[in-house]
Amino acid sequence: MARISAFLLLLILPGVSFAGTVAGFVPAGPLSNALALVEANRIPDAMKTLAAIRPDMPTLGPYHYVYGRAFASARNPHEAASSYRRASIYASDAGLKEQSLFLAAETELGMGYNYEAKTSCLVFLKRFPDSARVRRVRYMLAMSLFGTGRLPEALRQFEQAGNAPEVLYGKADTFQKMGKTREASQAYATAAAVDGRYPDYSEETRYWLGENLRLSGDAVHARELLLTIKGEGLRDLAAIGLGEMDAAESHPDEAVRRFLEALGSKDKKVRRLALLRLADVEGARGNTAGAAARLGEIVLTYPFTREYDDALLRLARLKAKGGDEIGALSLLRKLVLRSLPLRKDALDTIESILLSARGTGGARFAALWNAGGRWL
């Protein structure tokens, strides 16, 4: 998931206001002076003032809260989140505890620290179930779950987070990430009726909406959206989507260029997908050796992943087609020994190899049977 800045979250989540809210939390004196300096954007002066303070136990909560505000203004979200967490622990005032924990979760999510944000959100919901911020916290919890791949749980939180545009689009994005294209299309239509311009401000949503349109057959509008993706992580995924459209439109050279671009991703899953797509293009061109090389790279480099299983099956079929049935069977038996969706396909391929070998001589058939027939 593309990282969401804490500042952007403040814009899209209404109702967060600092002015007048914290006056009762921060005692008059050096701490309130430091807060005033933060609000005046005089961060170095605020830091000097805070460094000179030796807080007692009753002021530890406000002290860490003001430090969190200062670090946030200094664009140091890591220290800001740590300070907010401390403030939520030490504060004696329930309102300050609530606000500090909310800001800790928000800042963690903004940094892409999804597991930490999830924990903070869950603690918030347990401690402050009647807070006016509950829906916003459920939205942040849903986004953190989305980021960690716990998509059914994310959907449940989106369902309870209200009907703000970011919630409706987040729900649609989740459906699409789950591969539920029809449900995603319906959810995007519902979200667009509330705010059709939201995707202009969310690259995450533009990517998933682009994928939804691509898989729904609207290549023109899908390409328009995917070409706008510039963020490092999503850009590589968008390149794969664009490459698949190029391949479908019989532009193999352009497809290869896109897939090679994605192959440079820092994300291992994206690299595995790129290798699979490159194998598809090479196979469609009749370059069996090139396709086998791409599949072999997945098998050697990325064992025990979904793409590994797919590559193993495809590589076995290429070997069988090229006359290396023994080599094919040695690969297929790795799949039949495991409980996975492709096991049936592997068994079917073994059966096909054996059936095609009938009548080629008893010794050859016996060798093939020994290599893989006993798994049937």
Summary of the structure (lengths in Angstrom):
residues: 376
radius of gyration: 27.4
end to end distance: 42.4
largest distance: 96.6
contacts: 1239
relative contact order: 0.05
helix: 74%
strand: 0%
